[in-house]
């Protein structure tokens, strides 16, 4: 079974459609959909529940904290992650799942280099970090921080103590598993304009991602991520 975790905060405009499209995409797979409501004030959780998702509450801990909370409650061997804002194609989930079943440690949906409505500054920051990882760590990553991916639930839980509570979780997950030397598959996907306001903060989130990339380059050079301690 695959458990699809959807972290959500104030996404009432898009969450119903995302849940329904995930369900349709995985109609031929045993699956569950977990929406982790991260402190919404607009009824996101209620709408997600009406659409058929199991809803958990994360109380504003952040994007990464919501994903970890969902993973801890997941019943499936496989874990899918997708954003709640309608930007990622839910129909790509079966292909990512098949890639992991075929032996990939992680399968990631790789967005176009410049997404719809994305600022030049944000595109430039992502390009800079991709180059840093390629030159500094020898790892070619078309999309370091994609919010659409599939991996084993146990892999995310084993790394939970290393994974940040904010947006850098996805970048950390990419680099930590790549450092182990196991195959990471990137599958090109479409990327749509988001519904609602972006929660990305240019200075704060760029700084955090920069620290994560620097740490990940160290893991790639060492050939492994540090052993996690404690519980996520």
C-alpha positions as CSV (number, residue, x, y, z in Angstrom):
1,X,0.0,0.0,0.0
2,X,1.1,3.6,-0.6
3,X,0.3,6.3,1.9
4,X,0.2,9.8,0.3
5,X,1.0,12.6,2.7
6,X,-0.3,16.1,1.8
7,X,1.0,18.8,4.2
8,X,-1.5,21.7,4.1
9,X,-1.9,25.1,5.6
10,X,-4.7,27.4,4.5
11,X,-5.3,25.6,1.2
12,X,-9.1,25.5,1.2
13,X,-9.2,26.6,-2.5
14,X,-7.2,23.7,-3.8
15,X,-7.3,20.8,-1.2
16,X,-10.5,19.1,-2.4
17,X,-9.3,18.9,-6.0
18,X,-5.8,17.6,-4.9
19,X,-7.4,14.8,-2.7
20,X,-9.8,13.8,-5.5
21,X,-7.1,13.7,-8.1
22,X,-4.7,11.7,-5.9
23,X,-7.5,9.2,-5.3
24,X,-8.2,8.9,-9.1
25,X,-4.5,8.5,-9.9
26,X,-4.2,5.6,-7.5
27,X,-7.5,4.0,-8.2
28,X,-5.8,0.7,-9.1
29,X,-3.4,0.7,-6.1
30,X,-4.1,0.1,-2.4
31,X,-3.7,3.5,-0.9
32,X,-4.6,6.0,1.8
33,X,-4.5,9.8,1.7
34,X,-3.4,11.7,4.8
35,X,-3.8,15.4,4.9
36,X,-1.8,17.0,7.7
37,X,-3.5,20.2,8.6
38,X,-0.6,22.5,9.8
39,X,-2.6,25.1,11.7
40,X,-5.1,26.2,9.0
41,X,-7.6,28.9,9.8
42,X,-9.7,28.5,6.7
43,X,-11.4,25.1,7.0
44,X,-8.8,23.2,5.0
45,X,-9.0,20.1,7.2
46,X,-12.8,19.9,7.1
47,X,-12.8,20.2,3.3
48,X,-10.1,17.5,3.0
49,X,-12.1,15.2,5.3
50,X,-15.2,15.6,3.2
51,X,-13.2,14.8,0.1
52,X,-12.2,11.4,1.6
53,X,-8.8,12.1,3.2
54,X,-7.8,11.1,6.7
55,X,-6.9,14.3,8.4
56,X,-4.2,14.8,11.0
57,X,-3.3,18.0,12.9
58,X,0.2,19.4,13.2
59,X,-0.5,22.7,15.0
60,X,1.7,25.0,12.8
61,X,4.9,23.1,13.2
62,X,6.0,23.7,9.6
63,X,6.0,21.9,6.3
64,X,8.6,19.4,7.3
65,X,7.0,18.7,10.7
66,X,3.7,18.0,8.9
67,X,5.3,15.5,6.6
68,X,7.1,13.7,9.5
69,X,3.8,13.6,11.4
70,X,2.1,12.1,8.4
71,X,4.8,9.5,7.9
72,X,4.5,8.4,11.5
73,X,0.8,7.7,11.0
74,X,1.2,6.1,7.6
75,X,0.1,2.5,7.2
76,X,1.7,1.9,3.8
77,X,5.1,0.4,2.9
78,X,5.5,3.2,0.4
79,X,5.2,6.9,1.1
80,X,4.1,9.5,-1.4
81,X,4.5,13.3,-0.8
82,X,2.6,16.0,-2.7
83,X,1.8,19.6,-2.0
84,X,-1.7,20.8,-1.3
85,X,-1.7,23.8,-3.6
86,X,-2.4,22.1,-6.9
87,X,1.0,22.7,-8.5
88,X,2.1,19.1,-8.9
89,X,0.5,16.6,-11.2
90,X,-1.1,13.9,-9.1
91,X,-1.2,11.6,-12.2
92,X,2.6,11.2,-11.9
93,X,2.3,9.3,-8.6
94,X,1.9,5.8,-10.2
95,X,5.0,6.3,-12.3
96,X,7.1,7.3,-9.3
97,X,5.7,4.4,-7.3
98,X,6.7,2.0,-10.1
99,X,10.2,3.4,-10.1
100,X,10.7,2.7,-6.4
101,X,9.2,-0.7,-6.8
102,X,11.8,-1.4,-9.5
103,X,14.7,-0.6,-7.2
104,X,15.1,3.2,-6.9
105,X,15.7,4.4,-3.3
106,X,13.6,7.5,-4.1
107,X,11.7,8.7,-7.1
108,X,11.3,12.4,-7.5
109,X,9.2,14.5,-9.9
110,X,11.5,17.0,-11.5
111,X,9.9,20.3,-12.4
112,X,10.8,22.5,-15.4
113,X,13.7,24.8,-14.6
114,X,11.4,27.8,-14.4
115,X,7.8,27.1,-13.3
116,X,4.7,29.2,-14.1
117,X,4.6,32.4,-12.1
118,X,8.0,31.8,-10.6
119,X,10.2,34.8,-10.1
120,X,13.6,35.1,-11.8
121,X,15.2,35.4,-8.3
122,X,13.7,32.0,-7.2
123,X,14.7,30.3,-10.4
124,X,18.2,31.7,-10.1
125,X,18.5,30.5,-6.5
126,X,17.5,27.0,-7.4
127,X,19.9,26.9,-10.3
128,X,22.8,28.1,-8.0
129,X,22.1,25.3,-5.5
130,X,21.9,22.7,-8.3
131,X,25.3,23.8,-9.5
132,X,26.8,23.8,-6.0
133,X,25.6,20.2,-5.5
134,X,27.0,19.1,-8.9
135,X,30.4,20.8,-8.5
136,X,30.8,20.3,-4.8
137,X,29.3,16.9,-4.3
138,X,29.3,15.3,-7.8
139,X,25.6,14.7,-7.8
140,X,23.4,15.7,-10.7
141,X,20.0,16.7,-9.3
142,X,17.5,18.2,-11.7
143,X,15.2,19.2,-8.8
144,X,16.6,19.2,-5.3
145,X,13.5,20.3,-3.4
146,X,10.6,18.9,-5.4
147,X,7.5,18.5,-3.3
148,X,6.4,15.4,-5.3
149,X,8.2,12.1,-4.5
150,X,7.8,8.5,-3.5
151,X,10.1,6.4,-1.2
152,X,9.8,3.8,1.4
153,X,8.1,5.0,4.6
154,X,10.8,3.3,6.7
155,X,13.5,5.3,4.9
156,X,11.9,8.6,5.8
157,X,11.3,7.6,9.4
158,X,14.8,6.4,9.8
159,X,16.1,9.8,8.7
160,X,13.5,11.8,10.7
161,X,15.9,13.2,13.3
162,X,18.0,14.7,10.4
163,X,15.0,16.2,8.6
164,X,14.1,19.9,9.3
165,X,10.7,21.0,10.3
166,X,10.5,23.6,7.6
167,X,10.8,23.7,3.8
168,X,14.3,22.3,3.7
169,X,13.0,18.8,4.5
170,X,12.7,17.8,0.8
171,X,16.3,19.0,0.0
172,X,17.6,17.2,3.0
173,X,15.8,14.0,2.0
174,X,17.2,14.2,-1.6
175,X,20.8,14.6,-0.4
176,X,20.8,12.2,2.5
177,X,19.6,9.3,0.4
178,X,21.8,10.3,-2.5
179,X,24.8,10.2,-0.2
180,X,24.2,6.5,0.5
181,X,24.9,5.8,-3.2
182,X,21.6,4.2,-3.9
183,X,19.8,5.1,-7.2
184,X,17.7,8.2,-7.1
185,X,15.3,8.5,-10.1
186,X,14.1,11.9,-11.4
187,X,11.1,11.8,-13.7
188,X,10.2,15.0,-15.6
189,X,6.8,16.4,-14.6
190,X,4.6,19.4,-15.5
191,X,4.2,22.1,-12.9
192,X,1.1,24.3,-12.6
193,X,0.4,27.7,-11.3
194,X,-0.5,27.5,-7.6
195,X,-3.9,28.4,-6.2
196,X,-3.5,30.9,-3.4
197,X,-0.5,32.7,-2.0
198,X,3.0,31.2,-1.9
199,X,4.4,30.6,1.6
200,X,8.0,30.8,0.3
201,X,10.0,33.6,2.1
202,X,13.0,34.6,-0.1
203,X,15.6,35.6,2.5
204,X,14.7,33.2,5.3
205,X,14.1,30.1,3.1
206,X,17.1,30.7,0.8
207,X,19.3,30.9,3.9
208,X,17.9,27.7,5.3
209,X,18.2,25.9,2.0
210,X,21.8,27.1,1.6
211,X,22.8,25.6,4.9
212,X,21.0,22.4,4.0
213,X,22.9,22.2,0.6
214,X,26.2,22.9,2.3
215,X,25.6,20.1,4.8
216,X,24.4,17.7,2.0
217,X,27.6,18.4,0.0
218,X,29.5,17.2,3.0
219,X,27.5,14.0,3.1
220,X,28.0,13.4,-0.6
221,X,31.8,13.8,-0.3
222,X,31.8,11.5,2.7
223,X,29.7,8.9,0.9
224,X,27.0,8.8,3.6
225,X,24.8,10.9,5.8
226,X,25.5,10.9,9.6
227,X,23.6,8.3,11.6
228,X,20.4,9.8,13.0
229,X,20.0,10.0,16.7
230,X,16.8,9.9,18.7
231,X,13.4,9.9,17.1
232,X,12.0,12.3,14.5
